[in-house]
Amino acid sequence: MKNQKETIRKMVSYLNNEEKDGGFWLPNIQRPFVWNEDQIERLFDSIMREYPISTLLIWRTNSSIRRRRFIDNYKHTLKLTDYYIPVDDKQKMMVLDGQQRLQSLFIGLKGSYEKKELYFDVLSGDLVAPEDIRFKFKFLNVNKVQFPWIKFKEIVFSNEQYDEISEDILEKIDDDLSKEEKTKIRKNIARVVKHFCTDESLVYQELDSIDNPKAYSEDDVVEIFIRANAGGTKLGKSDLLFSLLTSAWEDADERMEELLSELNKSGYAFTRDFILKACLSALGKGARYEVTKFRDGNTREEIIEKWDLISKAIKDVKDFVYGKTFVRNDKALPSYLVLIPLIYFRYHFPEKWKNAKNIDSYILRTLLTGAFSGTPDNLIDRCTKNIFENEEFNVNQLFGIIRDDGRNLEISSNTILGLYYGSRDIHLIFNLWYQGFNYNPSYENNLPQVDHIFPQSILRTVKDISPDTGRRSILHYKFEDRNQIANCMLLTAEENGASGKWDTPPEEWFKDKSEEYLDLHLIPKDKNLWHLDRFDDFIEKRKELILNKFSHLIQKENNNAERIRIDRVRNEPRSYPIVEQARPK
């Protein structure tokens, strides 16, 4: 292993360039690029401030390893398969560690991010509190750029001396600049040339399997890759497992992408992590991610051999969830892990799957109670063991296993009424409640929206007298009052737009609505309750309507120890995180 140094300008020119040692490429064991605009911009600021950006790890080889090009023009919808390079036995340089940094440099200096190019504020350089950015970089649309923003790649790849670059910039500026500003521009350009074009600030360690073929076998390199990436947060365990899988299966990336694309086209968000865990569980390897499961080669070979069957099992379970439960998008599926025992059952017993009973009850109850939250790997293993031994999906037995694990499965009145605006589970209830709504519009901004019946802006106007000041300055309706599910409804994006409900009070919004509309939203018919001074009465009446609608889900013990009583629910404590709105997963 030897250390090499290069300037950033030279290194970026080597990427995807066969003329330099066969070119620098990414092996397919690398995960996709994940940095966002802010991370890229901060990297360039760090370089300008002479912060170290860590050593890269490069493998020099002529092995027939599948690889891909670095992305020049990044967009969220791109497919990695579009960047694949045909396999050959020519010399090549494979980047094992440092992908995110090199890819960021390549996008900033050679390409674009979502059609925006990287610009540099040539008047920046002062550290202004509370910002921690000194040299300002920004991805901008070319038609929106004004001075002092200059396209950065034109500075770095200019063939002129730094003083000539500075004078060219100054000549094009119409603004009257002070002497200090002109000096700052000259200094910034000099700094750019120094750190990107002159200083050999990029250091990489080279593993040479051409001149020293016995030193590093392909298995050695995969092991080095795992160890290089396992120390921090750069790769998760599923990424490492997938890197081992791709090293033995050249079509792994493409097949995984095909499966995820098919699963998610109807509004879900299945991930590679989930697929790998489902594979491990289906093959009886246990749900826990362990790199050792893939190192022996047997698991890899089984996944490759059984991929089509496992994929079919996963797709069948997804189709059941979509068609039989009205859990029809990612927002309504707070935990995908509840599906793994179902995938195991469908994979091992496909004929019995067709006649299995109470699966919808299993899905809804485990989702509503969060039975598979936290770290459920051992629970998943116990469930699949029961399925294997009994050769059936016995919901009662599985519920017993879940309870024995100390997890709650009881849906009480407070399980329903404890939901609130911004909570993830509220979308699950609304999917069951509003079964006719389109949760999968072609345009994401047309998704149904959770709205307050009594707008927050109106409820915040009700104030109590402060004992300290004697003024009406204390909110009467707190977060938990304003945001409880009894004050929430689901509206289409059009209904809740600027020309729709927005902050309209309920007495105005409901006055011309049909009975069918009021029934759909479970709105009390007594119009007197629609006024602000009757808010508390409205909430109590709507709680009754909500609990009545979901009475078939609420657990009723034989001894009547738990009865659905509104007055009891009213006094039960609720715990709400201090957030105004939750972001979709």
C-alpha positions as CSV (number, residue, x, y, z in Angstrom):
1,M,0.0,0.0,0.0
2,K,1.4,3.4,-1.0
3,N,0.3,7.0,-0.5
4,Q,-0.3,9.2,-3.5
5,K,-1.0,13.0,-3.7
6,E,-2.9,15.0,-6.3
7,T,-4.4,18.4,-6.7
8,I,-8.2,18.5,-6.7
9,R,-8.3,19.8,-10.3
10,K,-6.2,16.9,-11.5
11,M,-8.1,14.3,-9.5
12,V,-11.4,15.5,-10.8
13,S,-10.1,15.3,-14.4
14,Y,-9.1,11.6,-13.8
15,L,-12.7,10.6,-12.9
16,N,-14.3,8.7,-15.7
17,N,-11.2,9.3,-17.8
18,E,-9.6,6.1,-19.2
19,E,-6.5,8.0,-20.3
20,K,-5.2,8.3,-16.7
21,D,-4.3,4.8,-15.4
22,G,-7.5,3.4,-17.0
23,G,-9.6,6.0,-15.2
24,F,-11.0,6.3,-11.7
25,W,-14.4,4.6,-11.2
26,L,-16.8,3.4,-8.6
27,P,-17.2,-0.4,-8.0
28,N,-20.8,-1.6,-7.8
29,I,-20.3,-2.5,-4.2
30,Q,-20.6,1.2,-3.4
31,R,-23.9,2.5,-2.3
32,P,-25.7,5.4,-4.2
33,F,-24.6,9.0,-3.7
34,V,-26.5,10.4,-0.7
35,W,-25.1,13.9,0.0
36,N,-27.4,16.9,-0.5
37,E,-26.7,20.4,-1.7
38,D,-25.8,21.8,1.7
39,Q,-23.3,19.0,2.3
40,I,-21.6,19.6,-1.0
41,E,-21.4,23.3,-0.4
42,R,-19.9,22.8,3.0
43,L,-17.2,20.5,1.6
44,F,-16.0,23.3,-0.7
45,D,-16.1,25.7,2.2
46,S,-13.9,23.3,4.2
47,I,-11.4,23.0,1.4
48,M,-11.1,26.8,1.1
49,R,-10.5,26.9,4.9
50,E,-7.8,24.2,4.6
51,Y,-9.7,21.7,6.7
52,P,-8.5,18.1,6.1
53,I,-10.9,16.0,4.1
54,S,-9.5,12.6,5.0
55,T,-7.5,10.1,2.9
56,L,-9.1,8.2,0.0
57,L,-8.7,4.5,-0.6
58,I,-8.1,3.4,-4.2
59,W,-7.7,-0.1,-5.7
60,R,-5.5,-0.5,-8.8
61,T,-6.7,-3.6,-10.6
62,N,-7.3,-5.3,-14.0
63,S,-9.9,-7.7,-12.6
64,S,-13.3,-8.0,-14.4
65,I,-15.1,-6.0,-11.7
66,R,-18.4,-4.4,-12.4
67,R,-18.1,-0.6,-12.1
68,R,-19.9,2.6,-12.8
69,R,-19.1,6.1,-13.8
70,F,-19.2,9.1,-11.4
71,I,-22.4,11.1,-11.8
72,D,-21.8,14.5,-13.5
73,N,-25.4,15.9,-13.7
74,Y,-27.1,14.7,-10.5
75,K,-30.9,14.4,-10.2
76,H,-33.0,12.5,-7.7
77,T,-34.7,10.4,-10.3
78,L,-31.5,9.0,-11.9
79,K,-30.9,5.3,-12.1
80,L,-27.5,3.9,-11.2
81,T,-27.8,1.3,-14.0
82,D,-27.5,4.2,-16.5
83,Y,-24.0,4.7,-15.3
84,Y,-22.8,1.1,-15.5
85,I,-19.6,0.4,-17.5
86,P,-19.1,-2.8,-19.5
87,V,-16.9,-5.3,-17.7
88,D,-13.3,-5.6,-19.0
89,D,-9.9,-6.8,-17.9
90,K,-8.1,-3.5,-18.5
91,Q,-6.3,-1.5,-15.8
92,K,-8.6,0.7,-13.8
93,M,-8.6,2.6,-10.5
94,M,-11.6,1.7,-8.2
95,V,-12.6,4.1,-5.4
96,L,-13.2,2.0,-2.2
97,D,-13.5,4.9,0.3
98,G,-14.2,8.5,-0.4
99,Q,-17.0,8.2,-2.9
100,Q,-19.2,11.0,-1.3
101,R,-16.3,13.5,-1.4
102,L,-15.1,12.7,-4.9
103,Q,-18.6,12.6,-6.3
104,S,-19.4,16.0,-4.6
105,L,-16.2,17.5,-6.2
106,F,-17.1,16.0,-9.6
107,I,-20.7,17.4,-9.5
108,G,-19.5,20.8,-8.3
109,L,-16.6,21.2,-10.8
110,K,-17.8,19.2,-13.8
111,G,-21.6,18.9,-13.6
112,S,-24.7,20.1,-11.8
113,Y,-27.2,19.3,-9.0
114,E,-30.8,19.1,-10.2
115,K,-29.9,21.4,-13.2
116,K,-28.2,23.9,-10.9
117,E,-24.4,24.7,-11.1
118,L,-22.1,25.5,-8.2
119,Y,-21.4,29.3,-7.7
120,F,-19.0,31.0,-5.4
121,D,-19.6,34.3,-3.6
122,V,-16.2,36.1,-4.4
123,L,-16.9,38.6,-1.6
124,S,-17.4,36.0,1.1
125,G,-14.7,35.0,3.5
126,D,-15.7,36.6,6.8
127,L,-17.1,34.3,9.5
128,V,-20.4,36.0,10.6
129,A,-22.2,34.7,13.7
130,P,-24.3,32.6,14.0
131,E,-23.4,31.0,10.7
132,D,-20.5,28.5,10.6
133,I,-19.9,29.1,6.9
134,R,-17.1,31.4,5.9
135,F,-16.7,30.9,2.1
136,K,-20.2,30.8,0.6
137,F,-21.0,28.3,-2.2
138,K,-24.4,27.7,-3.7
139,F,-26.1,25.7,-6.4
140,L,-28.0,28.2,-8.5
141,N,-29.9,28.4,-11.7
142,V,-27.9,30.2,-14.3
143,N,-30.7,32.6,-15.1
144,K,-31.0,33.8,-11.5
145,V,-27.3,34.5,-10.9
146,Q,-26.1,38.0,-10.0
147,F,-22.8,39.4,-8.7
148,P,-21.0,38.5,-6.4
149,W,-21.8,34.9,-7.4
150,I,-19.3,33.5,-10.0
151,K,-19.5,30.0,-11.6
152,F,-16.9,28.1,-9.7
153,K,-15.8,25.6,-12.3
154,E,-14.8,28.5,-14.6
155,I,-12.3,29.7,-12.0
156,V,-10.8,26.3,-11.2
157,F,-10.4,25.2,-14.8
158,S,-9.3,28.5,-16.2
159,N,-5.9,28.4,-17.9
160,E,-5.1,32.0,-16.8
161,Q,-3.0,33.0,-13.8
162,Y,-5.0,33.9,-10.7
163,D,-4.3,37.6,-11.1
164,E,-5.6,37.5,-14.7
165,I,-8.8,35.7,-13.5
166,S,-9.3,38.3,-10.9
167,E,-9.0,41.2,-13.4
168,D,-11.4,39.5,-15.8
169,I,-14.0,39.3,-13.1
170,L,-13.5,42.9,-12.1
171,E,-13.8,44.1,-15.7
172,K,-17.2,42.5,-16.1
173,I,-18.6,44.1,-13.0
174,D,-20.7,47.2,-13.4
175,D,-20.9,47.8,-9.7
176,D,-18.7,50.4,-8.0
177,L,-16.6,48.3,-5.7
178,S,-14.5,49.6,-2.8
179,K,-10.8,49.1,-2.7
180,E,-11.3,46.6,0.1
181,E,-13.8,44.6,-1.9
182,K,-11.5,44.4,-4.9
183,T,-8.7,43.2,-2.6
184,K,-11.0,40.5,-1.2
185,I,-11.9,39.3,-4.7
186,R,-8.2,39.0,-5.6
187,K,-7.4,37.2,-2.4
188,N,-10.3,34.7,-2.8
189,I,-9.3,33.9,-6.4
190,A,-5.7,33.3,-5.2
191,R,-7.0,31.0,-2.5
192,V,-9.1,29.1,-5.0
193,V,-6.2,28.5,-7.3
194,K,-4.0,27.5,-4.4
195,H,-6.3,25.0,-2.8
196,F,-7.9,23.5,-5.9
197,C,-5.2,23.9,-8.6
198,T,-1.8,24.1,-7.0
199,D,-1.7,22.3,-3.6
200,E,-1.6,18.5,-3.7
201,S,-4.2,18.3,-1.0
202,L,-5.9,15.1,-2.0
203,V,-4.2,12.1,-0.5
204,Y,-5.1,8.5,-1.4
205,Q,-3.8,5.1,-0.4
206,E,-3.4,2.8,-3.4
207,L,-3.9,-1.0,-3.2
208,D,-2.0,-2.4,-6.1
209,S,-3.2,-5.7,-7.4
210,I,-1.5,-5.3,-10.8
211,D,2.2,-5.0,-9.8
212,N,1.6,-7.0,-6.7
213,P,-1.3,-9.5,-7.5
214,K,-0.7,-11.7,-4.5
215,A,-1.0,-8.9,-2.0
216,Y,-4.7,-8.2,-2.5
217,S,-7.2,-10.7,-3.8
218,E,-10.8,-9.7,-4.6
219,D,-12.0,-11.1,-1.3
220,D,-9.3,-9.1,0.5
221,V,-10.5,-6.0,-1.2
222,V,-14.1,-6.6,-0.2
223,E,-13.0,-7.1,3.3
224,I,-10.9,-3.9,3.2
225,F,-13.9,-2.0,1.8
226,I,-16.1,-3.3,4.7
227,R,-13.6,-2.3,7.3
228,A,-12.9,1.1,5.8
229,N,-16.6,1.9,5.8
230,A,-17.8,0.2,9.0
231,G,-16.1,2.6,11.4
232,G,-18.4,5.6,11.0
233,T,-21.8,6.4,9.8
234,K,-20.9,6.3,6.1
235,L,-22.5,2.9,5.6
236,G,-25.1,1.0,7.5
237,K,-25.0,-2.7,8.0
238,S,-27.4,-3.3,5.2
239,D,-25.1,-1.4,2.9
240,L,-22.2,-3.6,3.9
241,L,-24.2,-6.7,3.4
242,F,-25.3,-5.5,0.0
243,S,-21.7,-4.8,-0.9
244,L,-20.9,-8.4,-0.2
245,L,-23.9,-9.5,-2.3
246,T,-23.0,-7.4,-5.3
247,S,-19.4,-8.7,-5.2
248,A,-20.8,-12.2,-5.9
249,W,-23.8,-11.2,-8.1
250,E,-23.3,-8.8,-11.0
251,D,-27.0,-8.1,-11.4
252,A,-27.7,-7.3,-7.8
253,D,-28.1,-3.6,-8.2
254,E,-30.3,-3.9,-11.2
255,R,-32.5,-6.6,-9.7
256,M,-32.9,-4.7,-6.4
257,E,-33.8,-1.5,-8.3
258,E,-36.4,-3.3,-10.4
259,L,-38.0,-4.8,-7.3
260,L,-38.1,-1.6,-5.3
261,S,-39.5,0.3,-8.3
262,E,-42.3,-2.2,-8.7
263,L,-43.1,-2.2,-5.0
264,N,-43.1,1.6,-4.6
265,K,-44.9,2.6,-7.7
266,S,-48.2,2.5,-5.8
267,G,-47.1,4.9,-3.1
268,Y,-45.0,2.9,-0.6
269,A,-41.4,3.4,0.4
270,F,-39.9,0.0,0.7
271,T,-36.1,0.1,1.1
272,R,-33.1,-2.0,0.4
273,D,-32.7,-2.5,4.2
274,F,-36.2,-4.0,4.3
275,I,-35.6,-6.3,1.3
276,L,-32.4,-7.7,2.8
277,K,-34.0,-8.3,6.2
278,A,-36.9,-10.1,4.5
279,C,-34.4,-12.2,2.5
280,L,-32.5,-13.2,5.6
281,S,-35.7,-14.1,7.5
282,A,-37.3,-16.0,4.6
283,L,-34.1,-18.2,4.3
284,G,-34.1,-19.0,8.0
285,K,-31.0,-16.9,8.7
286,G,-32.6,-14.7,11.4
287,A,-33.7,-11.1,10.9
288,R,-30.7,-9.5,12.5
289,Y,-28.1,-7.9,10.2
290,E,-24.8,-9.7,10.6
291,V,-21.9,-9.4,8.2
292,T,-20.8,-12.9,9.0
293,K,-24.0,-14.3,7.4
294,F,-22.7,-13.1,4.1
295,R,-19.0,-13.8,4.5
296,D,-19.3,-17.6,4.2
297,G,-20.9,-17.3,0.8
298,N,-23.8,-19.6,1.5
299,T,-26.3,-16.9,2.3
300,R,-25.2,-14.9,-0.8
301,E,-25.7,-18.0,-3.0
302,E,-29.1,-18.7,-1.5
303,I,-30.4,-15.2,-2.0
304,I,-29.2,-15.2,-5.6
305,E,-30.8,-18.6,-6.2
306,K,-34.1,-17.8,-4.5
307,W,-34.4,-14.2,-5.5
308,D,-37.3,-14.6,-7.8
309,L,-39.3,-16.6,-5.3
310,I,-38.6,-14.2,-2.4
311,S,-39.4,-11.2,-4.7
312,K,-42.7,-12.9,-5.6
313,A,-43.5,-13.4,-1.9
314,I,-42.8,-9.8,-1.1
315,K,-44.9,-8.5,-4.0
316,D,-47.8,-10.7,-3.1
317,V,-47.8,-9.5,0.5
318,K,-47.6,-5.9,-0.7
319,D,-50.6,-6.5,-3.0
320,F,-52.6,-8.0,-0.1
321,V,-51.9,-4.9,2.0
322,Y,-52.9,-2.6,-0.8
323,G,-56.0,-4.5,-1.8
324,K,-57.4,-5.8,1.5
325,T,-56.6,-3.2,4.2
326,F,-56.7,0.3,2.7
327,V,-53.2,0.8,4.0
328,R,-52.3,2.1,0.6
329,N,-49.3,4.4,0.9
330,D,-46.2,5.0,2.9
331,K,-47.8,7.5,5.3
332,A,-50.3,4.8,6.5
333,L,-47.6,2.2,7.0
334,P,-45.6,3.3,10.1
335,S,-43.7,0.0,10.4
336,Y,-42.9,-2.2,7.4
337,L,-41.4,-4.9,9.7
338,V,-44.9,-6.2,10.6
339,L,-44.9,-7.6,7.0
340,I,-41.8,-9.8,7.4
341,P,-43.6,-12.8,9.1
342,L,-46.2,-12.5,6.4
343,I,-43.5,-12.7,3.7
344,Y,-42.0,-15.7,5.5
345,F,-45.4,-17.5,5.5
346,R,-46.1,-16.6,1.8
347,Y,-42.6,-17.8,0.8
348,H,-42.7,-21.2,2.6
349,F,-46.4,-22.0,2.2
350,P,-47.7,-20.3,-1.0
351,E,-50.7,-22.6,-1.3
352,K,-51.8,-22.0,2.3
353,W,-51.3,-18.3,1.8
354,K,-54.4,-18.2,-0.5
355,N,-56.7,-19.3,2.3
356,A,-55.1,-17.7,5.4
357,K,-57.5,-16.0,7.7
358,N,-57.4,-12.8,9.8
359,I,-54.3,-11.5,8.1
360,D,-55.9,-8.1,7.8
361,S,-56.6,-8.1,11.6
362,Y,-52.9,-9.0,12.2
363,I,-51.7,-6.1,10.0
364,L,-54.0,-3.4,11.4
365,R,-53.6,-4.4,15.1
366,T,-49.8,-4.6,15.0
367,L,-49.6,-1.3,13.1
368,L,-52.0,0.6,15.4
369,T,-50.3,-0.6,18.6
370,G,-46.7,-0.3,17.3
371,A,-46.1,-4.0,18.2
372,F,-42.9,-4.2,16.0
373,S,-41.4,-0.9,17.1
374,G,-37.9,-0.6,18.6
375,T,-35.6,-3.5,17.8
376,P,-38.0,-6.4,16.9
377,D,-35.4,-8.9,15.3
378,N,-35.9,-11.5,18.1
379,L,-39.6,-11.1,17.9
380,I,-39.6,-11.6,14.1
381,D,-37.5,-14.8,14.6
382,R,-40.0,-16.2,17.2
383,C,-42.9,-15.4,14.9
384,T,-41.3,-17.1,11.9
385,K,-40.3,-20.1,14.0
386,N,-44.0,-20.5,15.0
387,I,-45.1,-20.3,11.4
388,F,-42.5,-22.9,10.4
389,E,-43.4,-25.4,13.1
390,N,-47.2,-25.1,12.7
391,E,-47.1,-24.6,8.9
392,E,-49.8,-21.9,9.2
393,F,-50.3,-18.2,10.0
394,N,-52.2,-18.6,13.3
395,V,-52.9,-15.0,14.3
396,N,-54.0,-15.9,17.9
397,Q,-50.7,-17.8,18.5
398,L,-48.7,-14.9,17.0
399,F,-50.5,-12.4,19.1
400,G,-49.6,-14.5,22.1
401,I,-45.9,-14.5,21.1
402,I,-46.0,-10.7,20.7
403,R,-47.6,-10.3,24.2
404,D,-45.1,-12.7,25.7
405,D,-42.4,-10.4,24.3
406,G,-43.8,-7.6,26.5
407,R,-45.5,-5.7,23.7
408,N,-48.9,-4.3,23.7
409,L,-51.6,-5.3,21.2
410,E,-54.6,-3.8,22.9
411,I,-56.4,-1.0,21.0
412,S,-58.1,1.1,23.5
413,S,-60.2,4.2,23.1
414,N,-57.1,6.2,23.9
415,T,-55.1,4.5,21.2
416,I,-57.5,6.2,18.7
417,L,-58.1,9.5,20.5
418,G,-54.5,9.8,21.5
419,L,-53.5,10.4,17.9
420,Y,-52.8,14.0,16.9
421,Y,-51.9,16.3,14.0
422,G,-48.4,15.5,12.8
423,S,-48.3,12.0,14.3
424,R,-47.4,9.3,11.8
425,D,-50.1,6.9,12.9
426,I,-52.9,9.4,12.2
427,H,-52.5,8.6,8.5
428,L,-53.1,4.9,9.2
429,I,-56.5,5.8,10.9
430,F,-57.4,8.2,8.1
431,N,-56.7,5.6,5.5
432,L,-59.2,3.4,7.2
433,W,-61.6,6.3,7.8
434,Y,-61.5,7.9,4.3
435,Q,-61.3,4.9,2.2
436,G,-62.4,6.7,-1.0
437,F,-59.7,9.3,-0.9
438,N,-56.9,9.1,-3.5
439,Y,-53.7,8.7,-1.5
440,N,-51.6,8.2,-4.6
441,P,-52.1,11.2,-6.9
442,S,-49.7,11.6,-9.9
443,Y,-48.5,14.9,-8.4
444,E,-47.2,14.7,-4.8
445,N,-48.5,18.1,-3.9
446,N,-52.0,16.8,-4.5
447,L,-51.8,14.4,-1.6
448,P,-54.7,14.6,0.9
449,Q,-53.9,16.9,3.8
450,V,-54.7,16.8,7.5
451,D,-56.5,19.9,8.5
452,H,-57.7,21.5,11.7
453,I,-61.5,21.8,11.9
454,F,-61.2,24.7,14.3
455,P,-58.2,26.5,12.8
456,Q,-55.2,26.9,15.1
457,S,-55.1,30.7,14.4
458,I,-58.6,31.0,15.8
459,L,-58.0,28.8,18.8
460,R,-54.9,30.8,19.7
461,T,-57.1,33.9,20.1
462,V,-58.7,32.5,23.2
463,K,-56.5,33.6,26.1
464,D,-56.6,33.2,29.9
465,I,-55.5,35.8,32.4
466,S,-51.9,35.5,33.6
467,P,-51.7,35.5,37.4
468,D,-48.3,37.2,37.1
469,T,-49.3,40.2,34.9
470,G,-53.1,40.2,35.1
471,R,-53.3,40.3,31.3
472,R,-54.9,37.8,29.0
473,S,-51.7,36.4,27.7
474,I,-51.9,32.6,28.4
475,L,-53.2,30.3,25.6
476,H,-56.4,28.6,26.8
477,Y,-56.1,25.8,24.2
478,K,-52.7,24.2,24.4
479,F,-50.9,22.1,21.8
480,E,-52.7,18.9,22.8
481,D,-56.1,20.6,22.6
482,R,-55.6,22.2,19.2
483,N,-54.0,19.2,17.6
484,Q,-56.0,16.2,18.9
485,I,-57.6,13.9,16.3
486,A,-61.0,15.1,17.3
487,N,-60.1,18.5,15.8
488,C,-58.6,17.0,12.6
489,M,-60.1,16.0,9.3
490,L,-58.7,14.9,5.9
491,L,-59.2,17.2,3.0
492,T,-58.1,17.1,-0.6
493,A,-55.3,19.4,-1.6
494,E,-57.8,21.5,-3.6
495,E,-60.1,21.8,-0.6
496,N,-57.3,22.9,1.7
497,G,-55.6,25.3,-0.7
498,A,-55.5,29.1,-0.5
499,S,-59.0,29.4,-2.1
500,G,-60.3,26.5,0.1
501,K,-60.8,26.0,3.8
502,W,-57.5,27.4,5.0
503,D,-58.4,29.3,8.2
504,T,-62.2,29.3,7.6
505,P,-64.1,28.7,10.9
506,P,-66.3,25.6,11.0
507,E,-69.6,27.5,11.1
508,E,-68.7,29.0,7.7
509,W,-67.1,25.9,6.2
510,F,-69.9,23.4,7.1
511,K,-72.9,25.7,6.6
512,D,-73.6,24.6,3.0
513,K,-72.2,21.1,3.2
514,S,-74.4,18.1,2.6
515,E,-75.3,15.5,5.2
516,E,-73.2,13.0,3.3
517,Y,-70.2,15.3,3.7
518,L,-70.8,15.8,7.4
519,D,-71.1,12.0,7.8
520,L,-67.9,11.4,6.0
521,H,-66.0,13.7,8.3
522,L,-67.9,12.6,11.4
523,I,-69.1,16.2,12.1
524,P,-71.7,16.6,14.8
525,K,-75.0,17.7,13.2
526,D,-75.8,20.3,15.9
527,K,-74.8,23.5,14.2
528,N,-74.5,25.3,17.6
529,L,-71.4,23.2,18.3
530,W,-69.6,24.7,15.2
531,H,-68.9,27.9,17.0
532,L,-65.7,28.8,18.9
533,D,-67.5,29.2,22.3
534,R,-68.7,25.5,22.0
535,F,-65.3,24.0,21.0
536,D,-65.1,21.8,24.1
537,D,-68.6,20.4,23.5
538,F,-67.8,19.9,19.8
539,I,-64.7,17.9,20.7
540,E,-66.6,15.6,23.1
541,K,-69.4,14.9,20.7
542,R,-66.9,14.2,17.9
543,K,-65.0,11.8,20.1
544,E,-68.2,9.8,20.5
545,L,-68.6,9.6,16.7
546,I,-65.0,8.6,16.1
547,L,-65.1,5.8,18.7
548,N,-68.3,4.5,17.3
549,K,-66.8,4.3,13.8
550,F,-63.8,2.3,15.1
551,S,-65.6,0.3,17.7
552,H,-64.9,-2.9,15.8
553,L,-61.1,-2.3,16.4
554,I,-61.3,-1.4,20.0
555,Q,-60.5,-4.1,22.5
556,K,-63.4,-5.1,24.8
557,E,-62.5,-7.4,27.6
558,N,-65.0,-10.1,28.7
559,N,-65.0,-8.8,32.3
560,N,-65.7,-5.2,31.0
561,A,-62.5,-4.0,32.7
562,E,-62.1,-1.7,29.8
563,R,-65.2,0.1,28.6
564,I,-65.3,2.7,26.0
565,R,-66.4,5.8,28.0
566,I,-65.8,9.3,26.8
567,D,-65.6,10.8,30.2
568,R,-62.8,8.4,31.1
569,V,-60.9,9.2,27.9
570,R,-61.3,12.9,28.7
571,N,-59.3,12.5,31.9
572,E,-56.6,10.1,30.6
573,P,-53.2,11.9,30.3
574,R,-51.8,12.2,26.8
575,S,-48.2,12.8,25.9
576,Y,-47.4,14.8,22.8
577,P,-44.0,15.7,21.4
578,I,-43.5,19.4,21.0
579,V,-43.8,19.7,17.3
580,E,-46.2,21.5,15.0
581,Q,-46.1,19.2,12.0
582,A,-44.5,15.8,11.3
583,R,-42.6,15.2,8.1
584,P,-43.5,12.0,6.0
585,K,-41.0,9.2,6.3
